[in-house]
């Protein structure tokens, strides 16, 4: 179910019930959570699925193309970094989640080898200019069903933008976290909520809605579209999964909080 106001669309999650144990483990099909109420910590393990999408294009002089295993580990790092909210990042980005039981530090781990996995993504190394046929861009990253892929845009960043390998890798890790986030949003919200980037884009052609801008300071929602006035590095530094979306993962695993008195 969705509710909306003039500024955003958020899913309405069912009422949480009390956790009565000091440590509890709960699970969803491709996500598990372990909660320690004493230390106010939650560890979420997600299981994204990845396949080898191969390398497309001719070698780029001076650049070593990434292997599938390298791309898989980079995607893992991206998911873990951008979906963790443990208060370790500067500037208040990724602060612990607030619950009726207090603030909990949430760490996300991505197990890329265990099953059951979420619906998979092909990981592709792109060494040529991406193709564009109107609104159809077959070399773009996407979470659309059987077309799902996450693309390491080496040609775009190194040849077209004249940037370093750092930018290629940083963009890929951020994209991996964003695309896997669509699996999460689709599971606890719905397809419109996910494909519409929480009300910030057209859900079909993926174009940012007019007037939508990312904030100039503070957190940038990993799953929202917007016009960016900052540098790419500042964008990546401030980008993080929103608290409501991390709570969405917890809801999937049936983590439950409320303010009622407990009989421990």
C-alpha positions, 0 to 999 in steps of 0.5 A, a space after each residue: 500500500 502507498 500513501 502520498 503527500 505533496 513531496 514524496 510517496 512512501 509505503 505504509 508498512 504493517 504495524 510492528 509488534 514487540 521483540 521479546 528476546 535480547 538476541 533474535 534472528 529472522 529471515 526473508 527469502 533472500 535476506 536475514 537479520 540478526 538483532 541484538 537489543 542489548 548492543 542496539 545493533 542489527 546485522 542484515 545479510 542479503 543474497 543478491 544474484 549475479 551472472 557473468 554478462 561478459 565483456 563488450 567492445 575492444 580493449 582500451 589502451 592502458 586499461 585492464 578490463 575487469 573480470 566477472 569475479 572482480 565485478 562481483 566483489 565490487 557489487 558486493 562492496 557497493 551494496 554493503 557500503 550504501 545500505 549500511 546505516 551504522 553512523 560511521 560515515 562523516 557528515 551524519 550520512 547513514 545515521 543509525 535507524 530510529 525505532 520505538 526501542 531507540 536507535 539501532 546501528 544497522 550493518 548490511 552484508 552481501 553474500 554473493 555465493 549463498 542461496 536462495 538469491 534474489 533475482 539476478 543481474 548480469 554484470 557486464 564490462 563495457 569497453 565501447 560507447 553505449 548504444 542508444 536507440 531513442 529511449 532504448 539503451 541496451 547498455 544501461 544498467 537496469 533492474 527490469 526483469 530478464 534484462 537486469 544488468 549492472 554495467 561497468 562503464 569503462 569506456 564512458 568514464 575513461 574515454 569519453 569523460 577522461 576520468 580515472 579507474 576510481 570513477 569507473 569503479 565508484 560509479 559501478 559500486 553505487 549503481 550496484 547498490 541502487 539496482 539491487 535496491 530496486 529488488 528491495 523496494 519492489 518487495 516491500 513496496 510495489 513496482 510503481 514505487 520502485 520503478 518511479 524512484 519513490 516518486 522522482 521519475 517517470 516509471 517507464 522512460 526513467 526520466 527525472 521529474 521536472 524540478 526534482 533536485 538532490 539536496 545540496 547538503 546532507 544525505 542523498 537518497 540512494 533510490 531517488 532521482 534528481 538534478 545534482 549540482 555537486 561533484 560526482 565524488 560528493 554525490 557518492 560520499 553523501 548517497 545512502 539508502 534512506 532510513 525508511 528503505 532500510 526499515 523496509 528490509 527489516 520489515 521483509 525479514 519480519 523484524 518487529 518494534 513497538 512501544 508497548 510494554 514487554 513481558 520479558 
